[in-house]
Amino acid sequence: DVVLTQTPVSLSVTLGDQASISCRSSQSLEYSDGYTYLEWYLQKPGQSPQLLIYEVSNRFSGVPDRFIGSGSGTDFTLKISRVEPEDLGVYYCFQATHDPHTFGAGTKLELK
Amino acid sequence: EVKLQQSGDELVRPGASVKMSCKASGYTFTDYAMHWVKQSPGQGLEWIGTIIPLIDTTSYNQKFKGKATLTADKSSNTAYMELSRLTSEDSAVYYCASGPNYWFAYWGQGTLVTVSS
């Protein structure tokens, strides 16, 4: 199975700071069709996860532009500029390129 | 507005089975695949499997083959997941999720399954 390693495990930030989360894959996530099926999800406390980013860098409908996804191959990053209170929670990367589809273990974003 | 309404929490005995539902509204049920995800207590997320209601095709994470069975009823816009031969390892919150292009764009509220005697 593809292993997605997220770092850091937790991240303490001050509101207004930038936050950066890394997701490294044990295999390239570029599919044979040329697309890279790497997504980012946020699970706020007590809620279901929500889709933020699909295909590495595309923001889902309604996601603020302070969320920026980037990367290729095996290395991916989610940056959150100017962290706001509603951004706190656990962030997961997810790959749908290889079977079985797998999630990273999560990165908890909390206030300093 | 897309909504996925999951059935209520379950307390089940070890060795038993449980069947949970996920009723979709706000979109054409056969337009999107339906996925199921497990979240064990205090743990991360695991993809269980996916069903394409339009053609009744399923794909499973090998880890959950024989454990989970996915079905869909197009007449009621409802997807189901049955878990069999339950053990304490199956105690978790189970989510359904759906959306265009196989994204997990819309999520249900989750069904908590507790396996206990």
Boltz contact constraints between the chains, C-beta under 6 A:
constraints:
  - contact:
      token1: [A, 48]
      token2: [B, 95]
      max_distance: 6.0
  - contact:
      token1: [A, 48]
      token2: [B, 107]
      max_distance: 6.0
  - contact:
      token1: [A, 48]
      token2: [B, 110]
      max_distance: 6.0
  - contact:
      token1: [A, 51]
      token2: [B, 103]
      max_distance: 6.0
  - contact:
      token1: [A, 51]
      token2: [B, 104]
      max_distance: 6.0
  - contact:
      token1: [A, 51]
      token2: [B, 105]
      max_distance: 6.0
  - contact:
      token1: [A, 54]
      token2: [B, 103]
      max_distance: 6.0
  - contact:
      token1: [A, 92]
      token2: [B, 45]
      max_distance: 6.0
  - contact:
      token1: [A, 100]
      token2: [B, 61]
      max_distance: 6.0
  - contact:
      token1: [A, 101]
      token2: [B, 47]
      max_distance: 6.0
  - contact:
      token1: [A, 103]
      token2: [B, 44]
      max_distance: 6.0
  - contact:
      token1: [A, 103]
      token2: [B, 45]
      max_distance: 6.0
  - contact:
      token1: [A, 105]
      token2: [B, 44]
      max_distance: 6.0
  - contact:
      token1: [A, 106]
      token2: [B, 44]
      max_distance: 6.0
